[in-house]
Amino acid sequence: MDRIHYKIVEHDGGWTYKLGDVFAETFASHADAMKAARRAAAEQQIGGETVPISWQDAEGNWHEEVAKGGDRPIADVSEG
């Protein structure tokens, strides 16, 4: 099973969480950012329906896949 890690970091005059190089919105406090990151991590682990998806890669090519509803990562939150 895949693992993903949300990190709490200072950002744009406040605090946020990020996954890889992608930042969420900016929060006024560290506690608010932590609360939002924990919520995002919990939601990331909820299974759903198996559905077809399409996505675009960095080169602009589109791909078609089937996303299995039960194939969810383990998500956690840490200090950046």
ZATI-100049 format. One record per residue (C-alpha): x, y, z; residue in one letter; chain; residue number from 1. Coordinates in nm, 4 decimals. Example, Ala and Ser with C-alpha at 12.3 -4.5 7.8 and 13.67 -1.06 7.14 Angstrom:
<r><east>1.2300</east><north>-0.4500</north><up>0.7800</up><residu>A</residu><chaine>A</chaine><num>1</num></r>
<r><east>1.3670</east><north>-0.1060</north><up>0.7140</up><residu>S</residu><chaine>A</chaine><num>2</num></r>
***
This chain:
<r><east>0.0000</east><north>0.0000</north><up>0.0000</up><residu>M</residu><chaine>A</chaine><num>1</num></r>
<r><east>0.1270</east><north>0.3454</north><up>-0.0874</up><residu>D</residu><chaine>A</chaine><num>2</num></r>
<r><east>0.2104</east><north>0.6050</north><up>0.1774</up><residu>R</residu><chaine>A</chaine><num>3</num></r>
<r><east>0.1743</east><north>0.9807</north><up>0.1426</up><residu>I</residu><chaine>A</chaine><num>4</num></r>
<r><east>0.3023</east><north>1.2489</north><up>0.3785</up><residu>H</residu><chaine>A</chaine><num>5</num></r>
<r><east>0.1465</east><north>1.5896</north><up>0.4331</up><residu>Y</residu><chaine>A</chaine><num>6</num></r>
<r><east>0.3963</east><north>1.8386</north><up>0.5780</up><residu>K</residu><chaine>A</chaine><num>7</num></r>
<r><east>0.3214</east><north>2.1518</north><up>0.7803</up><residu>I</residu><chaine>A</chaine><num>8</num></r>
<r><east>0.5325</east><north>2.4482</north><up>0.6644</up><residu>V</residu><chaine>A</chaine><num>9</num></r>
<r><east>0.5457</east><north>2.8262</north><up>0.6884</up><residu>E</residu><chaine>A</chaine><num>10</num></r>
<r><east>0.4074</east><north>2.9774</north><up>0.3711</up><residu>H</residu><chaine>A</chaine><num>11</num></r>
<r><east>0.2967</east><north>3.3138</north><up>0.2370</up><residu>D</residu><chaine>A</chaine><num>12</num></r>
<r><east>0.2920</east><north>3.4897</north><up>0.5751</up><residu>G</residu><chaine>A</chaine><num>13</num></r>
<r><east>0.1211</east><north>3.2055</north><up>0.7603</up><residu>G</residu><chaine>A</chaine><num>14</num></r>
<r><east>0.1124</east><north>2.8272</north><up>0.7726</up><residu>W</residu><chaine>A</chaine><num>15</num></r>
<r><east>-0.0019</east><north>2.5588</north><up>0.5329</up><residu>T</residu><chaine>A</chaine><num>16</num></r>
<r><east>0.0347</east><north>2.1933</north><up>0.4556</up><residu>Y</residu><chaine>A</chaine><num>17</num></r>
<r><east>0.1785</east><north>2.0485</north><up>0.1392</up><residu>K</residu><chaine>A</chaine><num>18</num></r>
<r><east>0.1922</east><north>1.7175</north><up>-0.0392</up><residu>L</residu><chaine>A</chaine><num>19</num></r>
<r><east>0.5068</east><north>1.6881</north><up>-0.2467</up><residu>G</residu><chaine>A</chaine><num>20</num></r>
<r><east>0.5487</east><north>2.0289</north><up>-0.4138</up><residu>D</residu><chaine>A</chaine><num>21</num></r>
<r><east>0.1791</east><north>2.1223</north><up>-0.3932</up><residu>V</residu><chaine>A</chaine><num>22</num></r>
<r><east>0.0695</east><north>2.3726</north><up>-0.1261</up><residu>F</residu><chaine>A</chaine><num>23</num></r>
<r><east>-0.2777</east><north>2.4014</north><up>0.0235</up><residu>A</residu><chaine>A</chaine><num>24</num></r>
<r><east>-0.4257</east><north>2.7393</north><up>0.1120</up><residu>E</residu><chaine>A</chaine><num>25</num></r>
<r><east>-0.2532</east><north>2.9520</north><up>0.3775</up><residu>T</residu><chaine>A</chaine><num>26</num></r>
<r><east>-0.3814</east><north>2.9408</north><up>0.7359</up><residu>F</residu><chaine>A</chaine><num>27</num></r>
<r><east>-0.3327</east><north>3.2038</north><up>1.0055</up><residu>A</residu><chaine>A</chaine><num>28</num></r>
<r><east>-0.1909</east><north>2.9599</north><up>1.2601</up><residu>S</residu><chaine>A</chaine><num>29</num></r>
<r><east>0.0106</east><north>2.6425</north><up>1.2786</up><residu>H</residu><chaine>A</chaine><num>30</num></r>
<r><east>-0.2777</east><north>2.4772</north><up>1.4662</up><residu>A</residu><chaine>A</chaine><num>31</num></r>
<r><east>-0.5245</east><north>2.5608</north><up>1.1872</up><residu>D</residu><chaine>A</chaine><num>32</num></r>
<r><east>-0.2895</east><north>2.4199</north><up>0.9238</up><residu>A</residu><chaine>A</chaine><num>33</num></r>
<r><east>-0.2367</east><north>2.1037</north><up>1.1296</up><residu>M</residu><chaine>A</chaine><num>34</num></r>
<r><east>-0.6112</east><north>2.0563</north><up>1.1743</up><residu>K</residu><chaine>A</chaine><num>35</num></r>
<r><east>-0.6709</east><north>2.0962</north><up>0.7990</up><residu>A</residu><chaine>A</chaine><num>36</num></r>
<r><east>-0.3849</east><north>1.8590</north><up>0.7116</up><residu>A</residu><chaine>A</chaine><num>37</num></r>
<r><east>-0.5150</east><north>1.5921</north><up>0.9485</up><residu>R</residu><chaine>A</chaine><num>38</num></r>
<r><east>-0.8606</east><north>1.6247</north><up>0.7922</up><residu>R</residu><chaine>A</chaine><num>39</num></r>
<r><east>-0.7118</east><north>1.5951</north><up>0.4402</up><residu>A</residu><chaine>A</chaine><num>40</num></r>
<r><east>-0.5074</east><north>1.2897</north><up>0.5438</up><residu>A</residu><chaine>A</chaine><num>41</num></r>
<r><east>-0.8141</east><north>1.1208</north><up>0.6923</up><residu>A</residu><chaine>A</chaine><num>42</num></r>
<r><east>-1.0232</east><north>1.1926</north><up>0.3826</up><residu>E</residu><chaine>A</chaine><num>43</num></r>
<r><east>-0.7459</east><north>1.0627</north><up>0.1566</up><residu>Q</residu><chaine>A</chaine><num>44</num></r>
<r><east>-0.7819</east><north>0.7193</north><up>0.3162</up><residu>Q</residu><chaine>A</chaine><num>45</num></r>
<r><east>-1.1585</east><north>0.6831</north><up>0.2589</up><residu>I</residu><chaine>A</chaine><num>46</num></r>
<r><east>-1.2442</east><north>0.4347</north><up>-0.0117</up><residu>G</residu><chaine>A</chaine><num>47</num></r>
<r><east>-1.5038</east><north>0.4978</north><up>-0.2764</up><residu>G</residu><chaine>A</chaine><num>48</num></r>
<r><east>-1.6350</east><north>0.3605</north><up>-0.6024</up><residu>E</residu><chaine>A</chaine><num>49</num></r>
<r><east>-1.4214</east><north>0.2108</north><up>-0.8755</up><residu>T</residu><chaine>A</chaine><num>50</num></r>
<r><east>-1.4390</east><north>0.4653</north><up>-1.1590</up><residu>V</residu><chaine>A</chaine><num>51</num></r>
<r><east>-1.2651</east><north>0.5507</north><up>-1.4855</up><residu>P</residu><chaine>A</chaine><num>52</num></r>
<r><east>-1.0379</east><north>0.8552</north><up>-1.4639</up><residu>I</residu><chaine>A</chaine><num>53</num></r>
<r><east>-0.8310</east><north>1.0619</north><up>-1.7036</up><residu>S</residu><chaine>A</chaine><num>54</num></r>
<r><east>-0.5236</east><north>1.2638</north><up>-1.6120</up><residu>W</residu><chaine>A</chaine><num>55</num></r>
<r><east>-0.2609</east><north>1.4759</north><up>-1.7809</up><residu>Q</residu><chaine>A</chaine><num>56</num></r>
<r><east>0.1101</east><north>1.4188</north><up>-1.7272</up><residu>D</residu><chaine>A</chaine><num>57</num></r>
<r><east>0.3855</east><north>1.6815</north><up>-1.7124</up><residu>A</residu><chaine>A</chaine><num>58</num></r>
<r><east>0.4378</east><north>1.6607</north><up>-2.0895</up><residu>E</residu><chaine>A</chaine><num>59</num></r>
<r><east>0.0708</east><north>1.7334</north><up>-2.1600</up><residu>G</residu><chaine>A</chaine><num>60</num></r>
<r><east>-0.0260</east><north>1.3784</north><up>-2.2585</up><residu>N</residu><chaine>A</chaine><num>61</num></r>
<r><east>-0.3635</east><north>1.2466</north><up>-2.1409</up><residu>W</residu><chaine>A</chaine><num>62</num></r>
<r><east>-0.4033</east><north>0.9001</north><up>-1.9886</up><residu>H</residu><chaine>A</chaine><num>63</num></r>
<r><east>-0.7113</east><north>0.6871</north><up>-1.9173</up><residu>E</residu><chaine>A</chaine><num>64</num></r>
<r><east>-0.7154</east><north>0.4513</north><up>-1.6175</up><residu>E</residu><chaine>A</chaine><num>65</num></r>
<r><east>-0.9503</east><north>0.2811</north><up>-1.3772</up><residu>V</residu><chaine>A</chaine><num>66</num></r>
<r><east>-0.9215</east><north>0.4033</north><up>-1.0173</up><residu>A</residu><chaine>A</chaine><num>67</num></r>
<r><east>-1.0092</east><north>0.1232</north><up>-0.7763</up><residu>K</residu><chaine>A</chaine><num>68</num></r>
<r><east>-1.2220</east><north>0.2608</north><up>-0.4939</up><residu>G</residu><chaine>A</chaine><num>69</num></r>
<r><east>-1.0531</east><north>0.0523</north><up>-0.2259</up><residu>G</residu><chaine>A</chaine><num>70</num></r>
<r><east>-0.6967</east><north>0.1330</north><up>-0.3374</up><residu>D</residu><chaine>A</chaine><num>71</num></r>
<r><east>-0.6246</east><north>0.4143</north><up>-0.0910</up><residu>R</residu><chaine>A</chaine><num>72</num></r>
<r><east>-0.2885</east><north>0.5268</north><up>0.0497</up><residu>P</residu><chaine>A</chaine><num>73</num></r>
<r><east>-0.1877</east><north>0.5460</north><up>0.4113</up><residu>I</residu><chaine>A</chaine><num>74</num></r>
<r><east>-0.1600</east><north>0.9187</north><up>0.4877</up><residu>A</residu><chaine>A</chaine><num>75</num></r>
<r><east>0.0125</east><north>1.0972</north><up>0.7738</up><residu>D</residu><chaine>A</chaine><num>76</num></r>
<r><east>0.1044</east><north>1.4513</north><up>0.8791</up><residu>V</residu><chaine>A</chaine><num>77</num></r>
<r><east>0.4439</east><north>1.5758</north><up>0.9980</up><residu>S</residu><chaine>A</chaine><num>78</num></r>
<r><east>0.6345</east><north>1.8950</north><up>1.0600</up><residu>E</residu><chaine>A</chaine><num>79</num></r>
<r><east>0.8082</east><north>2.0198</north><up>0.7447</up><residu>G</residu><chaine>A</chaine><num>80</num></r>
***
